[in-house]
Amino acid sequence: MKKMMKFFTIALSVMTLGLQINHVGAEELPDLKGRVIVAVTENAYPPLNFLDPKTGQGIGWEYDAFNEIANRLNAKVQWELSSWDVMIEAVRNGQYDVGMDGITINAEREEQIDFTESYMTSEMFMLVRDDEDRFATASDFAAKEDALVGAQPGTTGFYTAVYSILDGDEANSRITLMETFGATIQALRTGDVDMVLTDATAGQGYIDAYPGLFKMVGGAIGSEDFGFILTPNSDLREPINAAIKQMKMDGSFEELNKKWFFDYKIGQ
């Protein structure tokens, strides 16, 4: 995202995808016969999900992707909102059919809920204020004992800070816990914390939204696969996976990448 950093594992150019589309047959998908799928997100993780500053409506990559998945399956989406800290449990209990918030697929979460196939691969970066000059790498940050990181508990950013940057102590006083990702960004903006870990997508979204305030430094700190979460043993898993596979093959996801990661400017 300004100098194009490596956002995701993007294997083909748009031109190549255009050629590929001509050779991919339209595999028949399950017909859900107008079924209503209750989907939940947070609207706090641009450009995957966030409020349109012009309309106040939820928009983003995940909205577009899942609306298209439902359309291909002959289903309708009923969108709901939830905070991150209760989302997984609410989906597990069947309050919602499917959840999404840039949720990393990992073994611990798979013990609670089911995941679809990955729809995106992302890498973690350090987001800092634009005038930050005290550290430029993860090891520099770790050595700067008065530098604080903002994180949501239970998220990939939190665990990466604990185990890949700091000392492995989840109670480390250098980690300032906050309820939402947006709150960590605000704390970074005001100087209450010095760094937030984010995937390149969300990080660049905030850089574009607040020109001159933020930048990403250092290299990628690991990678993560995002998946939609489902109530355990959900009968939606196979149909959604089939639609994900089709959209990967026909170039639809690549078009969404282009729309939301390269063309759309948050706050425009």
C-alpha positions in Angstrom: 0.0 0.0 0.0 2.3 4.1 -1.0 5.4 2.2 -1.9 3.8 -1.2 -2.5 4.7 -3.4 0.4 3.9 -7.1 0.2 0.3 -7.1 1.4 -0.8 -10.6 0.6 0.3 -13.7 -1.4 -1.0 -12.4 -4.7 0.1 -15.0 -7.3 -1.2 -13.5 -10.5 -1.5 -10.2 -12.2 -5.0 -8.9 -13.2 -4.0 -9.6 -16.9 -3.0 -13.2 -16.1 -6.2 -13.7 -14.2 -8.2 -12.4 -17.1 -6.7 -15.1 -19.3 -7.3 -17.7 -16.6 -11.0 -16.8 -16.3 -11.5 -17.9 -19.9 -10.4 -21.4 -19.0 -12.2 -21.9 -15.8 -15.6 -23.6 -16.1 -18.4 -22.4 -13.9 -18.6 -25.3 -11.5 -22.1 -25.8 -10.2 -22.5 -24.6 -6.6 -25.1 -25.8 -4.0 -28.4 -24.0 -4.1 -29.4 -22.7 -0.6 -32.9 -21.8 -2.0 -33.0 -18.3 -0.6 -31.8 -19.2 2.9 -31.0 -16.3 5.2 -27.4 -16.4 6.6 -26.9 -14.3 9.7 -23.4 -12.8 9.4 -21.6 -10.7 12.0 -18.6 -8.4 11.8 -17.2 -5.5 13.8 -16.9 -2.5 11.4 -13.5 -1.6 12.9 -11.0 -3.2 10.6 -10.5 -1.2 7.3 -10.5 -2.0 4.5 -11.9 -5.5 5.4 -14.9 -4.0 7.3 -15.7 -0.5 8.4 -18.2 2.3 8.3 -18.4 4.3 5.1 -17.7 7.9 6.2 -20.2 9.2 3.7 -23.1 6.9 4.4 -22.5 5.4 7.8 -23.1 1.9 6.3 -20.8 -1.1 6.7 -18.6 -1.7 3.7 -15.3 -3.4 2.9 -13.6 -6.4 1.3 -15.3 -8.9 3.6 -18.8 -7.4 2.9 -18.3 -7.6 -0.8 -16.8 -11.1 -0.7 -19.5 -12.6 1.5 -22.4 -10.9 -0.3 -21.1 -12.4 -3.5 -20.6 -15.8 -1.9 -24.3 -15.7 -0.7 -25.4 -14.6 -4.1 -23.7 -17.5 -5.8 -25.3 -19.9 -3.3 -28.8 -18.4 -3.8 -28.8 -17.1 -0.2 -29.4 -13.8 1.5 -27.3 -12.1 4.1 -28.6 -10.5 7.3 -25.7 -8.4 8.6 -25.2 -7.9 12.4 -22.6 -6.2 14.5 -20.6 -7.5 17.5 -17.5 -6.5 19.4 -14.4 -8.7 18.8 -14.3 -10.0 22.4 -17.6 -11.8 22.1 -17.8 -12.6 18.4 -16.2 -16.1 18.5 -18.3 -17.2 21.4 -21.5 -15.8 19.8 -20.9 -17.7 16.6 -20.0 -20.9 18.6 -23.3 -20.7 20.4 -25.2 -20.2 17.1 -26.3 -16.6 17.7 -24.8 -15.9 14.3 -24.2 -18.3 11.4 -20.9 -16.8 10.2 -18.4 -14.3 11.5 -15.6 -12.3 10.0 -13.1 -9.7 11.2 -9.8 -10.6 9.6 -9.9 -13.7 11.9 -6.7 -15.8 11.8 -7.1 -19.5 11.4 -5.3 -21.3 14.3 -5.5 -24.5 16.3 -6.7 -22.8 19.5 -9.7 -21.2 17.7 -10.4 -24.4 15.8 -11.2 -26.0 19.2 -14.1 -23.6 19.6 -15.5 -23.0 16.2 -15.2 -24.2 12.6 -13.3 -22.2 9.9 -13.9 -22.1 6.2 -11.0 -22.4 3.8 -8.7 -19.4 3.9 -9.9 -16.5 1.8 -6.8 -14.3 2.4 -3.1 -14.6 3.5 -1.7 -11.6 5.3 1.5 -10.6 7.0 2.0 -8.6 10.3 3.8 -5.2 10.3 4.6 -2.6 12.9 2.4 0.6 12.6 4.0 3.6 14.3 3.6 7.4 14.2 5.1 9.0 11.2 7.8 10.9 13.2 8.9 7.7 15.1 12.7 7.4 14.9 13.6 5.4 18.0 13.1 2.0 16.5 12.7 0.5 13.0 12.7 -3.2 13.6 11.0 -5.6 16.0 14.3 -6.2 17.8 14.8 -2.4 18.1 11.4 -2.1 19.7 12.0 -5.0 22.1 15.2 -3.3 23.2 13.5 0.0 23.8 12.2 -0.8 27.3 9.9 2.3 27.6 8.2 1.6 24.2 4.6 0.4 24.5 2.4 -1.7 22.2 -1.3 -1.4 22.0 -3.3 -4.6 21.4 -6.7 -6.3 21.7 -6.5 -9.4 24.0 -6.8 -12.7 22.2 -5.9 -11.4 18.8 -3.0 -12.3 16.5 -1.5 -8.9 17.1 -1.5 -9.6 20.9 0.2 -13.0 20.6 2.7 -11.8 18.0 3.7 -9.0 20.4 4.0 -11.4 23.3 5.8 -14.3 21.6 7.5 -12.9 18.6 8.7 -9.5 19.9 8.7 -9.4 23.7 9.5 -12.0 26.3 6.7 -14.4 26.1 4.9 -13.0 29.2 1.3 -12.3 28.4 1.1 -10.0 31.4 4.0 -7.9 30.2 3.4 -4.3 31.3 4.6 -3.0 28.0 1.4 -4.3 26.4 -1.6 -1.9 26.7 -4.8 -3.8 26.2 -7.8 -2.2 24.6 -11.3 -3.4 23.6 -11.1 -2.5 19.9 -8.5 -2.2 17.1 -9.7 1.3 16.5 -8.9 2.2 20.1 -5.3 1.0 19.7 -5.0 3.2 16.6 -6.3 6.2 18.5 -3.9 5.5 21.4 -1.0 5.4 18.9 -2.2 8.6 17.4 -2.2 10.4 20.8 1.1 8.9 21.9 -0.4 6.6 24.6 1.3 3.7 22.9 4.2 3.6 20.5 3.4 0.7 18.1 0.4 -1.4 17.0 0.8 -4.7 15.1 -1.4 -5.0 12.1 -1.6 -6.7 8.8 -0.5 -4.6 5.9 -4.0 -4.1 4.7 -5.4 -2.4 7.8 -2.2 -0.6 8.4 -2.2 1.0 4.9 -5.9 1.8 5.4 -5.0 4.0 8.3 -2.0 5.5 6.6 -4.3 6.6 3.7 -7.0 7.8 6.1 -4.6 10.0 8.1 -1.9 11.2 5.7 1.3 12.2 7.5 0.3 10.6 10.8 1.4 6.9 10.5 3.8 4.7 8.7 4.8 1.0 8.8 8.4 0.0 9.7 10.4 -3.1 9.7 9.8 -6.3 7.7 6.9 -8.7 7.9 6.6 -10.5 11.2 5.1 -13.9 10.2 2.1 -14.5 8.1 -1.5 -15.5 8.8 -4.4 -17.0 6.9 -7.9 -15.5 7.4 -11.1 -17.5 7.3 -14.8 -17.0 8.0 -15.9 -18.6 11.3 -18.9 -20.9 11.6 -20.9 -22.6 14.3 -19.4 -26.1 14.9 -20.6 -28.7 12.4 -22.4 -26.0 10.4 -24.0 -27.2 7.1 -22.8 -24.0 5.5 -19.1 -25.0 5.6 -19.1 -27.0 2.4 -21.2 -24.6 0.3 -19.1 -21.6 1.4 -15.9 -23.4 0.7 -17.1 -24.3 -2.7 -17.9 -20.6 -3.4 -14.5 -19.5 -2.1 -12.8 -22.0 -4.4 -14.8 -20.7 -7.4 -14.1 -17.1 -6.6 -10.4 -17.7 -6.2 -10.3 -19.5 -9.6 -12.4 -17.0 -11.5 -10.4 -14.0 -10.3 -13.2 -12.5 -8.2 -11.0 -12.2 -5.0 -8.2 -10.6 -7.0 -10.7 -8.0 -8.3 -11.7 -7.3 -4.7 -8.0 -7.0 -3.7 -7.6 -4.4 -6.5 -10.7 -2.5 -5.4 -10.1 -2.3 -1.7 -6.3 -2.4 -1.3 -5.2 -0.4 -4.3 -8.0 1.8 -5.6 -10.2 2.7 -2.6 -9.0 5.4 -0.2 -10.5 5.2 3.2 -11.9 8.6 4.2 -12.1 9.8 0.7 
